[in-house]
Amino acid sequence: MVAVAQLYARDLPELLFPPGRDVLQILWCPLIHEGDVSAARPELYWRSEHETAAAGAGLLAEPPQPYEYDEEFVPQPSTVSPTKVVEYPNWDMPPGLSQTLEERFEAFERRLGASYWDVATTIQSKAGGYPGWTQPPSWPDCACGRRMEHLLSITATEPGYGRWLPLDEHRADSRKPMVLTEADPAVFDAIGHGMDMGGLGGMYFFVCRTCPGMPFSYRYDC
């Protein structure tokens, strides 16, 4: 297994952690597992930072490299700087609503030079919001019958321009609208974790907050 993401409750106050847990970890086996989808196989863990630190004497300073792996599912070491944003539904828009709002979408594009469908939902690693589906939506249902909630996305793509790029990473000399501004060349090559994930794919994680233990499921989308 390789470590993919570790998030702390103190950095994500909007993300609801289970009682007594304040660390979220995503790991996966970096081999491509054949089946309904051909991708890595993930696991999700909720932990206590205090309990983890107390057991830290036996932990390795550097995680060992996997003996066997597919390189496209092994992340480069990186850090995250959480940026709070508001997303709107794209593929997940209720049936018929896009036709009702069509004139507004056209006016939006004329004013800003960008399509609503390109800026409503970001396709990048994130907590909360909507999955950035590239295929038709496939929300999992929990064993209790309820549709699960999107918790987290790990995607191969990270924004190099536009609305989803943090403000301090935009080109300072750009005269384009914010939704079209490119990243500062000084930071562009440092963006992201370096995984292709099967050709710019994404792994979306879902949880059921009603059931004990907060069961999770995932979808691979490419």
N, C-alpha and C positions, 0 to 999 in steps of 0.2 A: 504494500500500500504506500502511496505517496501523499504527503500533505498538500492540499490544494488551497484551502482558505481557513483562516482563523479570525473570527470577529468577536469583539468585546461589547457587552451591553452598554458600557459607558460611552462608547463611540457611536452607538446606534440607539438613542433613546426611544425612537419611534417603533423599533422592532421588539415585539413582546417575547421575552424569554420565559421558559418554564420557571416556576418558583424554585429558588435555591440554585439557579443556574445562571451564569453570566458570561459564558464562553460558548461560541458556536464553532464547531470544527467540521470541515468537509475533507474527507480522504477518499481516494479511489484506487482500485487496482488499475495500473496504467497499461494493461494489455487490452487489446480490442477483443471483446467477447462477442462471439457470433450468436445471433438469435433474432428476435423481432427487430432489434437495432444492433448495429455493429459499433460499439463504443466501449469506453471504460466503464467499470462497474463501481458506483459510488456508495459511500456510507456517510451518515450524518450523526454527529454526537453533540449533545448538550453537556457542558461540564461546568464545574465551579472553579473559578480562578484560584481561590484560596486553597481548595483541596488539591488542585494540580500543582500549585507552588509548594505545598507541604510535602508532596511526593517527588519533588524535583531533584533530590540528591542522586537518584539513579537514572536520570534522563541524560541523553547524549547532547552535547553542545551542537552537533550538526547531525541532521537525520541521515541515515545510510541511504545510498543510492540503490534503487531496486536492481535485482539480479537480471531480470528480464523485463522488457518494457517496449511499448511503442512510443517513440519520441514525441509524437504529436499530442500525447496526453501527459507529458511530464512538464510541469511549470518551471519557469525560471524564478529564482528568489525575487520577490517584489513586495512592496508595501501598498497600502490603500490610504487615500485621503478622502473620507466620506464627504460627499457633497449632497445636500438636501435639494431635491427637485420635485416637481409635480408632473406625473404622467397622465395621459388620457388613452382610452381604449383605441386600438387599431383593429386588428383581426377580431378582438373580443367585443366589438361594438354590438349592441343589441340589434336583432334583425329589423330592417326598415329604417333605423335611425340615420344611417348614412345618406339615404335618399332625402330624408327630411332636412338634413343639414347641408345638402349639396351646394346651395347658393352661398352659404357662409364659408364653406371650404374653398370655393372658387374665389371669393373676395379675399380670403386669407392669402391665397397663393399670388393674387395680383398685387397685394400690398407688400408682401415680404419676399416674394420670389422663391418660395419653398412650399411644397405640398404638405397639407395636414398629415397625410399618411406617412411622410418621411420624418416628421418631427414629433408626432403624438407619443410614440413609444420608442424608447431607445433599445437598440440591440447591443448590450454590453453587460459586463459583470455588475450586479447590483443586488440590493436587498429590497424587498417589497416591490410595489408597482405591478406592471403587467409583464408576462413573458413576451419576449420579442420574437414571436413566432415567424419562421420562414416557411413552414408548412402549415396547413390548416390546424387550428387549435385542438389540443387533445388533453383537456383537463382531467386528471385522475379523480376517481371517487374513492372515498374511504370505505372500509368494510361496514361502517355504520350507515352508509347510504348517502352521506353528505359529500358535496363537491369540496375538494381540498383547496386550501388557500396557497397562493404563490408566496413562497418564502424568500427564495434566493435564485439568482441566475449566475452561472459561470459560462462565459461565452468567449469564443476565439476573437471576436471583433471588439475593438475599443474605438471610440470616436476620435478621428483626427481633425475634425472641423465641426462647426455648427453649434446648435442649441445645447447639446449634451457635453460639450467640452468645458471643463472648469474655466471660469473667467480669467484666472491668472495664467492659463496656458494658451490663451488666444494671442495671435500676432498683434503686437502693440501698434504696428503701422498699417493695419488693414483698414480699408475704407468700405468693406462689404458689410451688409447687415449681420448681426450676431449669428443668425441661423446659418450663415454661409462662410463665416470667418474660419480660416485655417489655423492649425496649431502653430505655436512658435517653434521654428526648426530646432531650437536648442533643447526642447523637451520631447519632440515628436518620437524620436527613436527609443525613448525610455518608457513610453506608454505601453502598458499591457504586460502579460505574463509569458508571452512567446509561444503559446500552444495553438496549433492549427485545429485540433479537435475534429479531425475527419473532414477537413475542407471548410473551415470557417463555421463550424457547428456550435451548438450550445447545449448545456445541461441545465435543466430547470428543476428546482426542488420545490415540493409542495408538502404541507403539513395539515393535519386535522387537529385543531385546537380544542375540540370537544371531547375526543376520546382520551382516556388515561394514557400517559406516556407520550402523547403527541406523536402518533405514527407519521412516517413520512413516505413519500413516493417521489419519483422523478420521471422526467421525459427527456430524451435526447432528440434534438431538432437540428436538421442540417439541410 
